[in-house]
Amino acid sequence: MSFETVLSSEGKYDGRIMKLRVDQVRTPTGFEAIREIVERPGAVAIVALDEQRRVVLVKQYRHGVRASTIEIPAGVMDDREEPLDAARRELREETGITAEWLEHLGRIYSAPGWSTEYIHLYLATGLTPGPTALEPDELIELLRVPLSEAIEMIRAGSIDDAKSVCALLLAQSRVRP
């Protein structure tokens, strides 16, 4: 597969959680095109599975889609933070849970056509509850549902967040019936 040649690149926005750049490229066929790229740091997403085979889900309002979504706990990695450390931190901050074990399930790009974001997916077990450490603008409702019910929620469209769908399906394939 041939690559596109970057002819120019211009930063357009530098925000708190993302940057936007516009690249002018030449395709392998010689066509010149514009590519708008959202630059995001890496992220983590965690399937927290308790001894009763229930997963911890977070329900929260997402302004981008103007609706509440049901997702697994997740968040952006801090500068130079290792994915495993970020997964432990995000799980604790959003749910109050600490995990004895974290198993790497895989990695995904959230939207490779226009974003650099790479998400590391984890399965957390050996869960211990504790206090959350939410950001001032976060309002999160925690849900605990059997893993099998979470899979049905995917099929029904109740869970339609891509990272959550991927991670839950990967977790289901790792957990013995």
Beta strands, then each sheet from edge to edge (+ up, - down):
strand 1: 5-14
strand 2: 19-26
strand 3: 32-39
strand 4: 43-48
strand 5: 54-62
strand 6: 67-71
strand 7: 74-76
strand 8: 98-109
strand 9: 118-128
strand 10: 141-146
sheet 1: 1+ 2- 3+
sheet 2: 7+ 4- 9- 8+
sheet 3: 6+ 5- 10+
end
